[in-house]
């Protein structure tokens, strides 16, 4: 299927238009997709103001990134991320500072207000690392966007494998650098596979988070506690974020 990518982008652009119809202040964007692994950490999405410049000199446009893994989580989850990024876009248009700290990952109370305006439900209390970032899509909002959610589900003809399911590997003897099993030989000379040394990338709740790698066995034995924040190192979930050239 040669139009897989265009079908996905078309569905995302149509969703953004549906949001703009309800919230006319939200600007047009250049929509892109790709893996959740981005510079600075894993992200479900980000809004990056003025990143694109029009070749005809007519101005600039924001970049709106949506992780390809989201299509494996369904249309409602994808819509929630798009609305999250729309809240950032609305904040930029209004000149409202709604993020701070390393990589603009802390979402403050102003962001929570913008998220509610877009139909999301922010958490009752902010988290230490990300503030009010982890918002939920309520039933009323899902009902209002029912046709859009159906279209997103129909467009999910392919999606990237969730990084939470992928074991990050270090290069070991006879191990492949890409995390696949290496190849050796048994006593009879026949080829056999060997398991590469495996590690999970984990982080604590410090801001910015400290990051280390642990073997699955080490994680199963018990929590590894950070000496600064006192919280365990865990495999991070991707988050919605503000682009590098966004609000500081």
C-alpha positions in Angstrom: 0.0 0.0 0.0 1.9 3.1 -1.3 -0.5 5.7 0.2 -0.1 4.6 3.8 1.8 7.7 4.9 -0.5 10.1 3.1 -3.6 8.5 4.5 -2.3 8.9 8.0 -1.2 12.6 7.5 -4.5 13.4 5.8 -6.5 12.0 8.8 -4.3 14.1 11.2 -4.8 17.2 9.2 -8.5 16.7 9.0 -8.6 16.2 12.8 -6.7 19.5 13.2 -9.2 21.2 11.0 -12.1 19.8 13.1 -10.4 21.4 16.2 -10.0 24.7 14.4 -13.7 24.8 13.5 -14.5 24.7 17.2 -11.6 27.0 18.2 -10.9 29.5 15.4 -7.9 31.1 17.2 -5.9 27.9 16.6 -3.4 28.4 13.7 -2.6 26.3 10.7 0.3 23.9 11.2 2.7 21.7 9.2 1.7 18.2 10.2 4.4 15.5 10.5 4.7 12.1 12.1 7.5 9.7 13.1 8.8 7.7 16.0 8.2 8.8 19.6 11.9 8.8 20.3 12.9 12.4 19.8 15.8 14.6 20.9 15.3 15.2 24.6 13.2 12.1 25.3 10.2 10.1 24.1 7.2 12.2 23.1 3.7 11.4 21.9 3.6 14.8 20.2 4.8 18.4 20.3 3.9 21.9 19.0 6.9 23.9 17.7 6.0 27.5 16.9 7.3 29.1 13.7 9.5 26.2 12.7 8.6 26.2 9.0 9.2 29.1 6.7 7.2 29.5 3.5 9.3 29.5 0.3 7.3 32.4 -1.1 8.3 34.6 1.9 4.7 34.9 3.1 5.6 34.0 6.7 6.1 31.0 9.0 4.1 28.1 10.4 4.3 25.9 13.5 5.3 22.3 13.3 2.8 19.8 14.8 4.4 16.3 15.4 2.3 13.2 16.3 4.1 10.0 17.1 3.4 7.0 14.8 2.9 4.7 17.8 -0.3 6.6 18.7 -2.3 5.0 15.8 -1.8 1.7 17.6 -3.6 3.2 20.7 -6.8 4.2 18.8 -8.5 7.4 17.6 -9.5 8.7 21.0 -5.9 8.6 22.3 -4.6 10.2 19.1 -7.3 13.0 19.4 -6.3 13.6 23.0 -2.7 14.3 22.0 -3.9 16.6 19.1 -6.0 18.5 21.6 -3.1 18.7 24.0 -0.9 20.3 21.3 -3.8 22.5 20.3 -3.7 23.9 23.8 -0.1 24.8 23.4 -0.9 26.4 20.0 -3.6 28.4 21.6 -1.3 29.5 24.4 1.3 30.7 21.8 -1.3 32.7 19.9 -2.5 34.4 23.1 1.0 34.9 24.5 0.3 32.7 27.5 3.4 31.1 29.1 2.2 27.5 29.8 5.4 25.4 30.0 8.8 25.7 31.7 11.9 23.8 32.8 14.1 21.4 30.9 12.7 21.0 27.4 9.5 22.9 28.4 8.2 19.7 29.9 6.6 21.2 33.0 3.0 22.2 32.2 1.7 24.8 34.6 -1.7 26.0 35.7 -2.2 28.2 32.6 -1.8 25.1 30.5 -4.4 23.3 32.6 -6.9 26.2 31.8 -6.1 26.0 28.1 -6.5 22.2 28.1 -10.0 22.5 29.8 -11.0 25.0 27.1 -10.1 22.5 24.4 -12.2 19.8 26.1 -9.5 17.9 28.1 -9.5 17.1 31.8 -6.2 17.8 33.5 -5.1 15.9 36.6 -6.3 17.2 40.0 -2.8 17.7 41.2 0.4 18.4 39.1 3.1 15.8 38.9 6.6 16.8 40.1 8.2 16.3 36.7 5.5 17.2 34.2 2.9 19.3 36.0 -0.6 19.1 34.4 0.7 17.4 31.2 -1.2 14.1 31.4 -4.7 15.2 30.5 -7.7 12.9 29.7 -10.3 12.9 27.0 -13.7 13.2 28.6 -16.9 11.4 27.4 -18.5 14.7 26.3 -15.5 15.7 24.2 -15.3 12.2 22.7 -18.9 12.4 21.7 -18.4 15.8 20.1 -15.6 14.5 18.0 -17.2 11.1 17.3 -16.9 11.3 13.5 -13.4 12.5 13.8 -12.4 9.6 16.0 -14.0 7.1 13.6 -12.0 8.7 10.8 -8.8 8.4 12.8 -9.5 4.7 13.5 -10.1 4.1 9.8 -6.8 5.7 8.9 -4.8 3.5 11.2 -3.7 1.2 8.4 -0.2 1.1 10.0 1.5 2.2 13.2 4.9 2.2 14.7 5.7 -0.4 17.4 5.4 1.1 20.9 8.8 1.6 22.4 7.5 0.3 25.7 7.4 -3.1 24.0 11.0 -2.9 22.6 14.0 -3.9 24.7 17.0 -1.6 24.2 20.1 -3.7 23.7 23.8 -2.9 24.4 26.3 -4.5 22.1 27.6 -7.7 23.6 29.7 -10.6 22.4 28.0 -12.0 19.3 25.2 -9.5 19.9 23.8 -7.2 17.2 23.8 -3.5 17.8 20.1 -3.1 16.8 18.9 -5.3 19.6 18.4 -8.5 17.5 20.0 -11.8 18.5 23.6 -12.4 17.3 24.7 -15.4 15.4 27.1 -18.1 16.6 27.8 -21.7 15.8 27.1 -24.9 17.8 29.5 -27.7 18.1 28.4 -29.2 14.8 29.1 -26.0 13.0 25.4 -25.1 12.6 24.4 -21.5 13.0 22.6 -20.6 16.2 21.2 -17.4 17.7 22.5 -15.9 20.9 20.8 -13.3 23.0 22.4 -9.9 23.1 22.9 -8.2 26.4 19.7 -6.3 27.1 19.0 -3.1 28.9 15.9 -0.9 29.5 16.4 2.9 29.4 14.9 4.2 32.7 14.6 7.6 34.4 13.7 9.0 37.8 11.5 11.9 38.8 14.2 14.5 39.0 13.8 17.6 36.9 15.4 17.1 34.5 15.3 13.4 35.0 18.4 11.3 35.5 18.7 8.4 33.1 20.4 5.1 33.4 20.1 1.6 31.8 19.1 -1.5 33.8 18.8 -5.2 32.8 15.4 -6.9 33.0 16.7 -9.0 35.9 17.8 -6.0 37.9 14.3 -4.4 37.4 12.6 -7.6 38.5 14.7 -7.9 41.6 13.4 -4.7 43.1 13.2 -0.9 42.6 16.4 1.1 42.0 16.0 4.4 43.9 17.4 7.7 42.9 19.5 9.3 45.7 18.3 12.8 44.8 14.5 12.6 44.3 14.0 9.4 46.3 11.9 7.9 43.5 12.5 4.6 41.6 14.0 4.6 38.1 11.2 3.4 35.7 10.7 3.1 32.0 9.2 6.5 31.0 5.9 6.9 29.1 6.1 9.2 26.1 4.5 12.6 26.9 3.0 15.5 24.9 5.5 18.3 24.8 6.3 21.8 23.6 8.9 22.1 20.8 12.5 23.2 21.4 11.8 26.7 20.1 8.7 27.1 22.1 8.1 29.0 25.3 11.0 29.1 27.7 
